[in-house]
């Protein structure tokens, strides 16, 4: 997958956040390893428990230990709703973030890429429990990440917690729940407010179309439901820029063709229960009231053409004012941005990350 992918953003978004998560790391990324940590007696926020939760992860680079024998160069990078930790291995992220001289140069940093609870190689509904899987929220996902980092990898303190989209939302939560756990926080393509308004409405559309698919059978299906696949292009429509959509579908006929391609791109790649749980899991997200708990310096990077986190809501300045040490960047819309999917192109925001990290030294 190359940078030519940049100008075919709409169909690409359907494929990149899912299928591309399985790509191998590009050449030049050292010490890529994968592992699983099994968290025993995992208790969910609503009181449900599982005797074991497997938490899968990928790491890049080499851990460095200080004089006390503690790892002091760990970076936690958190993925988006439909991705896994390996979303950071796509060339438009990895080659901008992890190579020599890049903000997260792997000769200096030990990067942890977890698969959030319910996704990828981590325990999820499609592993067998189906709709009997406990309802989880972002708080449960963050708890799993924290147990992986502290119990599984033995890391007491992180150099940086960074996330994009859902991962950015969870970076805000990390700052609140574990205020002494990191030096810095970077939240890309997110806002620290409840999922509400249009952002909640389109998620509800996905959820209800899955639940009401005639083949869903209350989540106890043996063959994947397929009727709901026709509504999944709403994901692409909401996360791509208006300008890119117009370029990809400049006529009525081309729009119909694009829709058919988008819907077809999900066939054979989707588990209905997993998707329902993914989009439902944002139900407990509401960091705004407790933002003053965050101690670490925080950089928020948003995009002017992001319809999931529209600047018109005018929430970011108020949010940043509640923090002790913060910086807000709004990347202007341009021919190179892709709405919410701009997060996939680190060349648009890596300079802000680099300057932010340098300022802490």
LODREN-900007 format. One record per residue (C-alpha): residue in one letter; z, y, x. Coordinates in steps of 0.001 Angstrom, whole numbers, padded with zeros to 6 digits, always signed. Layout:
AZYX
...
REM end
This chain:
X+000000+000000+000000
X-001089+003265+001608
X-000872+006962+000994
X-004073+006786-001038
X-001640+005658-003697
X-000546+009279-003981
X-003328+010409-006274
X-003206+007458-008659
X+000360+008039-009645
X+000539+006947-013282
X-000543+003325-013001
X+001082+003154-009593
X+004466+004021-011028
X+004355+000939-013227
X+003753-001279-010246
X+005668+000377-007444
X+009160+000427-008869
X+008994-003256-009747
X+006490-005309-007811
X+006578-003196-004673
X+010267-003839-004338
X+009306-007247-002963
X+007244-005813-000099
X+008191-006483+003472
X+009324-003568+005588
X+006553-001636+007331
X+006030-002214+011034
X+008565-000414+013189
X+011675-000865+011014
X+014163-002745+013184
X+016737-005338+012260
X+015914-005899+008613
X+018258-008520+007189
X+019190-009720+003714
X+022385-011189+002379
X+024554-011850-000631
X+028181-011012-001243
X+029925-012894-004036
X+032582-010755-005689
X+035216-012952-007309
X+036818-012214-010676
X+034618-009216-011398
X+036158-007118-014144
X+033887-004818-016140
X+035023-001422-017376
X+035207-002695-020966
X+037542-005536-019974
X+034979-008355-019808
X+035097-010540-016708
X+032869-012899-014782
X+034372-015367-012307
X+031667-014500-009781
X+029116-011719-009381
X+026499-012064-006667
X+025554-008767-005034
X+022346-008920-003027
X+021537-006415-000297
X+019151-005565+002516
X+020231-003802+005694
X+018208-001912+008278
X+019254-000919+011778
X+022396-001902+013664
X+026014-001099+012854
X+027837+000963+015469
X+031591+000643+015920
X+033926+003397+017063
X+036915+003034+019342
X+038971+001687+016460
X+036401-001057+015841
X+035188+000455+012570
X+031537+000899+011602
X+030811+004635+011735
X+027051+004968+011158
X+026551+003362+007731
X+024308+004941+005111
X+024276+003665+001540
X+020925+004219-000242
X+020887+003598-003997
X+017781+002750-006022
X+016432+003754-009425
X+016570+002093-012833
X+013607-000267-012504
X+013838-000830-008765
X+015865-002743-006199
X+017131-001801-002772
X+013736-002668-001354
X+012135+000257-003157
X+013040+002226-000014
X+010695+000002+002016
X+007520+001370+000454
X+005556+003326+003100
X+005927+006716+001389
X+009699+006392+001778
X+010277+004134+004776
X+007808+005809+007124
X+009272+009216+006275
X+012966+008335+006318
X+013648+005528+008789
X+011301+005792+011775
X+012132+007442+015099
X+012957+011110+014626
X+013213+010786+010833
X+016365+011849+008954
X+017711+008283+008833
X+016356+007142+012199
X+017309+003477+012458
X+018196+003834+016123
X+021142+005916+014877
X+021972+004667+011396
X+022824+001390+009703
X+021229+001596+006250
X+022483-000524+003353
X+020104-001102+000434
X+021962-002914-002371
X+020398-004417-005463
X+022516-002972-008253
X+024330-005262-010648
X+021784-006591-013143
X+018787-006219-010840
X+016820-007980-008135
X+018795-010644-006296
X+022102-009604-007840
X+023636-011297-010866
X+021741-010350-014036
X+021232-011451-017642
X+018075-013443-016877
X+020046-015693-014512
X+021213-017616-017574
X+023675-015719-019769
X+020878-013720-021406
X+022314-011447-024138
X+025745-013014-023615
X+025927-011179-020300
X+028687-008532-020393
X+027486-005063-021296
X+027594-003121-018051
X+027406+000579-017357
X+026869+002684-014282
X+030604+002502-013567
X+030277-001271-013206
X+027227-000939-010964
X+029103+001508-008715
X+032123-000785-008635
X+029862-003600-007439
X+028358-001385-004749
X+031819-000385-003569
X+033022-003975-003395
X+029908-004945-001440
X+030419-002130+001073
X+034173-002541+001543
X+034843-006224+000930
X+031478-007713+001788
X+030436-005609+004776
X+033887-004410+005874
X+032937-000726+005941
X+035775+001729+005354
X+033814+004969+005515
X+030154+005877+005008
X+028202+008484+006912
X+026120+009199+003824
X+025729+008089+000214
X+022197+008838-000975
X+020373+007899-004143
X+017212+008584-006105
X+016991+008748-009915
X+019628+006309-011217
X+020765+006003-007610
X+021170+009771-007464
X+023259+009636-010628
X+025413+006962-009038
X+025759+009072-005880
X+027494+011726-008016
X+029781+008985-009337
X+030582+007738-005837
X+031710+011243-004910
X+034075+011349-007870
X+035432+007813-007785
X+035754+007499-004014
X+036036+011098-002746
X+037197+010113+000755
X+034634+007341+001255
X+031782+009371+002760
X+030896+012341+004958
X+028017+013570+002792
X+026226+012910-000503
X+022548+013398-001362
X+021431+013089-004985
X+017646+013150-005511
X+016004+013532-008954
X+019169+013521-011032
X+021493+015774-012980
X+025268+015276-013378
X+025287+015362-017174
X+025274+012717-019893
X+021976+011016-020640
X+021172+012940-023793
X+018369+014781-025581
X+014882+013610-024725
X+016147+011499-021824
X+018315+009486-024210
X+015688+009346-026961
X+012957+007676-024919
X+015458+005171-023518
X+016548+004355-027056
X+012879+003809-027976
X+012609+001141-025266
X+015885-000510-026205
X+015171-000677-029939
X+011628-001966-029411
X+013024-004824-027351
X+015745-005628-029879
X+013271-005527-032752
X+010551-007541-031090
X+010021-010489-033482
X+010223-012897-030548
X+013418-011449-029052
X+015647-013712-031176
X+018809-011792-030432
X+018164-012232-026722
X+018171-016031-026891
X+014436-016481-026391
X+012864-019296-024398
X+009496-017576-023967
X+009318-013922-023031
X+008774-011570-025982
X+005546-009619-025665
X+005244-007206-028571
X+007543-004630-026961
X+005316-004413-023885
X+003080-001991-025780
X+005833+000633-025744
X+006647+000348-022032
X+004023+002925-020974
X+006492+005523-022277
X+008251+004936-018942
X+005146+006067-017044
X+004524+008972-019397
X+008073+010269-018999
X+008276+009864-015224
X+004842+011155-014151
X+003844+014824-014113
X+001745+016338-016889
X-000839+017408-014318
X-001229+013906-012890
X-001464+012412-016365
X-004235+014839-017233
X-006118+013936-014048
X-005809+010234-014768
X-006732+010625-018457
X-008978+013681-018835
X-010633+012418-022035
X-009516+010597-025163
X-011373+007473-024091
X-009864+007493-020617
X-006390+007941-022121
X-006891+004793-024227
X-008094+002917-021151
X-005135+004117-019108
X-002716+003043-021820
X-004235-000449-021868
X-003943-000707-018069
X-000349+000458-018123
X+000653-001984-020847
X-001154-004840-019086
X+000568-004026-015787
X+003892-005202-017246
X+002644-008578-018474
X+004365-011438-016673
X+006675-009093-014751
X+009302-008201-017345
X+012394-009961-018599
X+013323-008417-021939
X+017077-008808-021561
X+017116-007381-018045
X+015125-004336-019167
X+017284-003769-022214
X+020430-003870-020077
X+018891-001563-017452
X+018186+001208-019893
X+021369+000698-021870
X+023527+000895-018734
X+023340+004690-018596
X+025536+004881-021712
X+028708+005674-019718
X+027229+008246-017339
X+029055+011582-017596
X+030171+012989-014233
X+030185+016679-015201
X+033835+017007-016301
X+035167+015607-013009
X+032796+017193-010492
X+035692+019042-008880
X+036957+015690-007566
X+034047+015542-005130
X+035153+016452-001611
X+032108+015605+000508
X+029331+018183+000968
X+026594+017420-001534
X+022858+018120-001504
X+021023+017917-004828
X+017211+017801-004708
X+015258+018083-007949
X+011613+018679-008824
X+010333+021489-011007
X+007955+019184-012921
X+010504+016399-013520
X+010646+015803-017287
X+013703+013534-016984
X+015731+016255-015280
X+014058+019439-016520
X+015289+022641-014872
X+014970+024326-018287
X+018277+022707-019263
X+019913+025095-016781
X+022785+022781-015890
X+022509+022560-012125
X+023845+025978-011115
X+026953+025456-013207
X+027395+021973-011800
X+027028+023096-008213
X+029546+025890-008760
X+032175+023224-009479
X+031711+021694-006032
X+033470+022826-002883
X+030462+022547-000596
X+027027+022037-002068
X+023372+022954-001878
X+020734+022806-004610
X+017005+022524-003898
X+014324+022716-006588
X+011012+021542-005138
X+008193+023571-006757
X+005468+021793-008701
X+002290+021404-006677
X-000758+019201-006246
X+001465+016829-004252
X+004309+016424-006738
X+004464+013748-009425
X+007207+014778-011795
X+010157+012407-011601
X+008086+010086-009432
X+008046+012741-006701
X+011148+010971-005438
X+008840+008212-004113
X+007254+010637-001643
X+009905+011515+000889
X+007602+013932+002688
X+008372+016304-000198
X+012134+016294+000422
X+012974+014739+003793
X+013160+018155+005488
X+016034+019183+003211
X+017790+015898+003964
X+017325+016396+007710
X+018666+019944+007669
X+021617+018932+005494
X+022644+016102+007785
X+022211+018240+010891
X+024495+020861+009380
X+027389+018409+009299
X+027365+017862+013043
REM end
